[in-house]
Amino acid sequence: MTETFFLYDDIENTRTRFVSFMGEQQRFDLAVVQTDRYYGKHLVLDLQGNRFAIIGRDDLEEEGYLESIFKLTNEEGDELRSFLNEIV
């Protein structure tokens, strides 16, 4: 059997916020992970949709980014973007 070759294997303390909110279009159940690993960006996990993304302020400003990553309509994306703008 061959030895496993790791590109990295780190353990890091993180801060995780679990939040659920009801928008006009749908319910959002998220885990938002803060870590130093991604240059100040947050790891946002959609717990119901089984999707995740590393998101920073620049990503929130990119048109269609959230909609594409989380498979949302424009209205749903606007609701998520509005929330994430408060915490990212």
Number of C-alpha atoms within 10 A of each C-alpha: 3 4 5 6 6 6 6 6 5 6 6 7 8 11 8 14 12 12 10 12 11 10 14 8 12 13 13 18 16 19 18 23 16 18 16 11 12 12 8 14 19 23 18 21 19 15 14 10 12 8 13 16 17 14 19 19 14 9 15 19 12 9 11 16 17 22 17 12 12 18 14 18 14 14 14 20 22 17 18 21 18 12 13 17 12 7 10 16
